[in-house]
């Protein structure tokens, strides 16, 4: 999820702070998810997906090599 979340955030040209604001999370928590320091729950996954305007599956799909 961390790699996909960061890539999708970059694609949308959002900062961690902007993503945090859109998803109702703290910027610190968004950073922790992107670093893989914490595991996000399914409800957080849904909030992040909605904030990025993507399907939640896009966040957990294995990255293409």
TORMAR-245050 format. One record per residue: residue number from 1; residue in three letters; z negated, x, y negated of N, C-alpha, C, O, CB in turn. Coordinates in steps of 0.05 Angstrom, whole numbers, always signed. Glycine has a CB too. Example, Ala and Ser with C-alpha at 12.3 -4.5 7.8 and 13.67 -1.06 7.14 Angstrom:
% TORMAR-245050
[r 1,ALA,[-156,+264,+114],[-156,+246,+90],[-156,+264,+66],[-169,+285,+66],[-181,+226,+89]];
[r 2,SER,[-142,+257,+45],[-143,+273,+21],[-157,+258,-1],[-161,+268,-23],[-114,+282,+12]];
END
This chain:
% TORMAR-245050
[r 1,UNK,[+0,+17,+24],[+0,+0,+0],[+0,+18,-25],[+13,+11,-45],[-24,-19,+0]];
[r 2,UNK,[-14,+40,-24],[-17,+57,-48],[+10,+67,-58],[+16,+65,-82],[-35,+80,-42]];
[r 3,UNK,[+27,+76,-40],[+53,+87,-47],[+71,+65,-58],[+84,+69,-79],[+66,+101,-23]];
[r 4,UNK,[+72,+43,-44],[+88,+20,-53],[+79,+9,-80],[+96,+3,-97],[+88,-2,-32]];
[r 5,UNK,[+53,+7,-84],[+43,-4,-109],[+50,+14,-132],[+59,+4,-153],[+12,-7,-107]];
[r 6,UNK,[+47,+40,-129],[+54,+59,-150],[+84,+58,-156],[+92,+57,-179],[+45,+88,-143]];
[r 7,UNK,[+100,+58,-135],[+129,+57,-139],[+138,+32,-153],[+154,+33,-172],[+144,+59,-112]];
[r 8,UNK,[+127,+9,-145],[+134,-16,-158],[+125,-18,-186],[+138,-28,-204],[+123,-40,-142]];
[r 9,UNK,[+101,-6,-191],[+91,-6,-219],[+109,+12,-236],[+115,+4,-259],[+62,+5,-219]];
[r 10,UNK,[+117,+35,-226],[+135,+52,-241],[+162,+38,-246],[+173,+39,-268],[+140,+78,-226]];
[r 11,UNK,[+172,+24,-226],[+197,+10,-229],[+196,-11,-251],[+215,-16,-265],[+205,-4,-202]];
[r 12,UNK,[+172,-24,-254],[+168,-44,-274],[+160,-32,-301],[+156,-46,-321],[+147,-64,-265]];
[r 13,UNK,[+158,-5,-302],[+150,+10,-326],[+123,+0,-337],[+119,-4,-361],[+171,+6,-348]];
[r 14,UNK,[+104,-3,-319],[+77,-12,-326],[+57,+11,-323],[+60,+28,-305],[+68,-36,-309]];
[r 15,UNK,[+38,+12,-340],[+16,+31,-337],[-4,+19,-318],[-3,-5,-312],[+3,+39,-364]];
[r 16,UNK,[-23,+35,-308],[-44,+24,-292],[-60,+4,-307],[-69,-17,-296],[-63,+47,-281]];
[r 17,UNK,[-65,+9,-333],[-80,-10,-350],[-65,-36,-353],[-78,-57,-351],[-84,+3,-377]];
[r 18,UNK,[-39,-36,-356],[-24,-61,-358],[-24,-76,-332],[-27,-101,-332],[+5,-55,-366]];
[r 19,UNK,[-21,-62,-310],[-23,-76,-284],[-51,-88,-279],[-53,-110,-270],[-16,-56,-261]];
[r 20,UNK,[-71,-73,-287],[-98,-82,-284],[-102,-108,-300],[-114,-127,-291],[-118,-61,-293]];
[r 21,UNK,[-92,-108,-325],[-95,-131,-342],[-81,-155,-330],[-92,-177,-330],[-84,-125,-370]];
[r 22,UNK,[-57,-151,-321],[-41,-173,-309],[-53,-185,-284],[-51,-208,-278],[-13,-164,-303]];
[r 23,UNK,[-67,-167,-269],[-78,-176,-243],[-108,-183,-245],[-120,-193,-225],[-74,-154,-222]];
[r 24,UNK,[-120,-179,-268],[-148,-186,-271],[-167,-166,-258],[-189,-173,-251],[-153,-213,-261]];
[r 25,UNK,[-157,-141,-255],[-174,-121,-242],[-180,-99,-263],[-169,-99,-285],[-159,-108,-218]];
[r 26,UNK,[-198,-81,-256],[-204,-59,-274],[-183,-37,-270],[-172,-34,-248],[-233,-48,-270]];
[r 27,UNK,[-177,-22,-291],[-158,+0,-288],[-168,+21,-268],[-153,+33,-254],[-153,+13,-316]];
[r 28,UNK,[-194,+24,-268],[-206,+43,-249],[-201,+35,-220],[-195,+51,-203],[-237,+45,-254]];
[r 29,UNK,[-203,+8,-215],[-198,-2,-188],[-169,+1,-180],[-162,+9,-158],[-207,-31,-185]];
[r 30,UNK,[-151,-5,-199],[-122,-1,-194],[-116,+28,-187],[-101,+34,-168],[-105,-10,-219]];
[r 31,UNK,[-128,+46,-202],[-124,+75,-196],[-135,+82,-169],[-123,+98,-155],[-138,+92,-218]];
[r 32,UNK,[-158,+71,-162],[-170,+77,-135],[-152,+67,-113],[-149,+80,-92],[-197,+64,-133]];
[r 33,UNK,[-140,+44,-117],[-121,+33,-96],[-97,+52,-94],[-89,+59,-72],[-112,+4,-103]];
[r 34,UNK,[-86,+60,-117],[-62,+77,-116],[-68,+105,-104],[-50,+117,-92],[-51,+81,-145]];
[r 35,UNK,[-92,+114,-107],[-99,+140,-95],[-106,+137,-66],[-109,+157,-52],[-123,+153,-110]];
[r 36,UNK,[-109,+113,-56],[-116,+108,-29],[-146,+112,-24],[-155,+115,-1],[-101,+126,-10]];
[r 37,UNK,[-162,+112,-45],[-191,+116,-43],[-205,+91,-34],[-227,+93,-23],[-202,+125,-70]];
[r 38,UNK,[-193,+67,-38],[-205,+42,-29],[-183,+26,-16],[-159,+29,-21],[-217,+26,-53]];
[r 39,UNK,[-192,+8,+2],[-173,-11,+14],[-176,-38,+0],[-198,-48,-4],[-179,-14,+45]];
[r 40,UNK,[-153,-49,-7],[-153,-74,-21],[-154,-97,-2],[-142,-96,+20],[-129,-77,-40]];
[r 41,UNK,[-168,-118,-9],[-169,-142,+8],[-143,-158,+5],[-127,-152,-12],[-194,-160,+1]];
[r 42,UNK,[-140,-178,+22],[-116,-194,+22],[-114,-209,-5],[-92,-212,-16],[-116,-214,+45]];
[r 43,UNK,[-137,-218,-16],[-136,-232,-42],[-127,-213,-64],[-113,-221,-82],[-163,-245,-48]];
[r 44,UNK,[-136,-188,-63],[-128,-169,-84],[-99,-162,-80],[-84,-160,-100],[-145,-142,-81]];
[r 45,UNK,[-90,-160,-56],[-61,-156,-50],[-45,-178,-63],[-24,-172,-76],[-56,-155,-20]];
[r 46,UNK,[-53,-202,-60],[-39,-225,-73],[-39,-224,-103],[-18,-229,-116],[-51,-251,-64]];
[r 47,UNK,[-61,-216,-115],[-63,-214,-144],[-45,-192,-155],[-31,-196,-175],[-92,-209,-153]];
[r 48,UNK,[-44,-169,-141],[-27,-147,-149],[+2,-155,-146],[+19,-149,-164],[-34,-122,-133]];
[r 49,UNK,[+9,-167,-124],[+37,-176,-119],[+46,-195,-141],[+68,-193,-151],[+39,-189,-91]];
[r 50,UNK,[+29,-214,-148],[+36,-234,-169],[+39,-219,-195],[+58,-226,-211],[+14,-255,-171]];
[r 51,UNK,[+22,-200,-201],[+24,-185,-226],[+50,-169,-228],[+61,-165,-249],[+0,-167,-230]];
[r 52,UNK,[+59,-159,-205],[+83,-143,-204],[+108,-161,-199],[+131,-151,-200],[+82,-123,-182]];
[r 53,UNK,[+104,-187,-195],[+125,-206,-189],[+142,-198,-165],[+166,-197,-165],[+143,-209,-214]];
[r 54,UNK,[+127,-191,-143],[+140,-184,-118],[+126,-199,-95],[+105,-211,-99],[+138,-153,-113]];
[r 55,UNK,[+139,-200,-72],[+127,-212,-49],[+105,-193,-39],[+108,-169,-39],[+149,-217,-26]];
[r 56,UNK,[+82,-204,-30],[+61,-187,-21],[+69,-168,+2],[+59,-146,+5],[+38,-204,-11]];
[r 57,UNK,[+89,-177,+18],[+99,-159,+39],[+111,-134,+28],[+111,-113,+42],[+120,-174,+56]];
[r 58,UNK,[+122,-134,+4],[+133,-110,-8],[+112,-89,-13],[+118,-65,-14],[+146,-118,-35]];
[r 59,UNK,[+87,-97,-15],[+66,-78,-20],[+56,-64,+6],[+46,-42,+5],[+42,-91,-33]];
[r 60,UNK,[+60,-77,+28],[+50,-66,+53],[+72,-57,+72],[+66,-46,+94],[+32,-86,+67]];
[r 61,UNK,[+96,-61,+65],[+119,-52,+81],[+120,-22,+82],[+114,-8,+62],[+146,-64,+70]];
[r 62,UNK,[+127,-11,+105],[+129,+19,+106],[+151,+28,+87],[+173,+16,+86],[+135,+27,+135]];
[r 63,UNK,[+146,+49,+73],[+167,+59,+54],[+191,+70,+69],[+189,+81,+91],[+155,+82,+36]];
[r 64,UNK,[+215,+65,+57],[+239,+75,+69],[+241,+105,+65],[+233,+115,+43],[+265,+61,+57]];
[r 65,UNK,[+251,+119,+84],[+253,+148,+83],[+280,+157,+76],[+286,+181,+74],[+243,+162,+108]];
END
